[in-house]
Amino acid sequence: MSLSQRMMRMSESQTVALNSTLARLRREGKDVVALGAGEPDFDTPGHIKEAGIAAIEQGYTKYTPAEGSVELREAISQWLLEEYKVQYKTQEIVVTCGAKYAVFQAVLAVCDPGDEVLLPKPYWVSYPEMIQLADAVMRPIDPADRNHLKITPEELERAITPKTRLLILNSPSNPSGAVYSPEELAGLVRVIQKSGIYVLADEIYDKIVFTREGFASMTQFPEIRDQLLLVNGVSKSYAMTGWRIGYLAAPEAIAQAVKKYQGHTTSNPTSISQKAAVAAMTGPKDFIADMHKAFLARRDYVHRRLTTIPHLPCLLPEGAFYAFPDVSFYYGREKNGQRISDSTSLCQYLLETHGVAIVPGIAFGMDTHVRLSFATSMAELERALDRIEQGLSSLG
Ligand SMILES: Cc1ncc(COP(=O)(O)O)c(C=O)c1O
């Protein structure tokens, strides 16, 4: 059997080996605490589920327009107006099967083979693969500021070449939890505007932000509106990961190209989920505040526990639900014949010997770090942090 070059180029997920160890340990009946999840542990709110059920009962179970129903695109347009005071026409919005498919199609829509895409480290695991699938070239930007893990305008400017087509900026960040302030974004925007490149702003965690000044959206810079590809969705804000609804808001020509591509690949996002997403975007918002409160308490707890472990610097997550400590102090040590040389071996050690599953930073382009998700109960977090603490302290 021979696979296409394109498929062969796609790398195996960095967490495959860890996942198989996790599955084996669980099969053997071992008690493992897993902090790998990338989704809220809350249930989808009742009124949203009911809208999905009503859609089924009322026969809203057929194809919709490829770009999503007018009703949902109007709801998104209204939401963007209320949240960010920006006007997006329905022709500039495409509803997609999850935010992930919005990112992928946006990359495809603007990149030709050989075009360069700038990707600040640490980056979400799927971006490099999407860039590769578009036959574009990934150019990582390594932020010098290890305390905040954010790039500066100077770093962005230095990375731009005549071949640069796109910057992907994810704030709040998965995996670091870093959030760009309005001033920091303004600095980047000046470079983006001057260079004429596109910027894909992945704002999927915009409702999970813990800074006093709140979330700064790329939509707040009208001077780059024609260069902005905005990605968001309902997965994280409304605990709807399984419903698979995201969207792209972009200049009309780009939105229309994506509509065409989507029409030939998925036809349309699920009709039932679109009805549920309308209920999410137009319905009561108290769920978001409740979820936010729980995440904030967990964020404080996880950060306090991590930073009391010796030699474990960790930036205070300002958004999303991940902590991203630097574990490199522990590299080069050995325990029971197991040598800790990188983020993968450290995670393997913590999993096998201490029963706690976290994600190696190499998956996000930063081998010095590991990612913990705090999208789980406080009781589970306590157990997990006890184990991490024990595991690292026994390495000395
Ligand atoms: C940064 C980032 N973008 C996009 C997504 C994808 O969201 P969705 O589940 O809506 O496809 C995720 C999910 O983990 C994410 O972390």
The ligand as a MOL file (V3000), in Angstrom:
LIG
                    3D

  0  0  0     0  0            999 V3000
M  V30 BEGIN CTAB
M  V30 COUNTS 16 16 0 0 0
M  V30 BEGIN ATOM
M  V30 1 C -6.3390 27.4250 19.8430 0
M  V30 2 C -7.4590 26.5730 19.3710 0
M  V30 3 N -8.0490 26.8730 18.2030 0
M  V30 4 C -9.0590 26.1300 17.7230 0
M  V30 5 C -9.5110 25.0240 18.4190 0
M  V30 6 C -10.5880 24.1940 17.7970 0
M  V30 7 O -11.8550 24.4720 18.2370 0
M  V30 8 P -13.0740 23.6040 17.7120 0
M  V30 9 O -13.2720 22.4990 18.6870 0
M  V30 10 O -14.2240 24.5610 17.6630 0
M  V30 11 O -12.7220 23.0870 16.3670 0
M  V30 12 C -8.9150 24.6700 19.6200 0
M  V30 13 C -9.3580 23.4610 20.3410 0
M  V30 14 O -8.6630 22.8760 21.1410 0
M  V30 15 C -7.8720 25.4660 20.1220 0
M  V30 16 O -7.2700 25.1790 21.2770 0
M  V30 END ATOM
M  V30 BEGIN BOND
M  V30 1 1 1 2
M  V30 2 1 2 3
M  V30 3 2 2 15
M  V30 4 2 3 4
M  V30 5 1 4 5
M  V30 6 1 5 6
M  V30 7 2 5 12
M  V30 8 1 6 7
M  V30 9 1 7 8
M  V30 10 2 8 9
M  V30 11 1 8 10
M  V30 12 1 8 11
M  V30 13 1 12 13
M  V30 14 1 12 15
M  V30 15 2 13 14
M  V30 16 1 15 16
M  V30 END BOND
M  V30 END CTAB
M  END
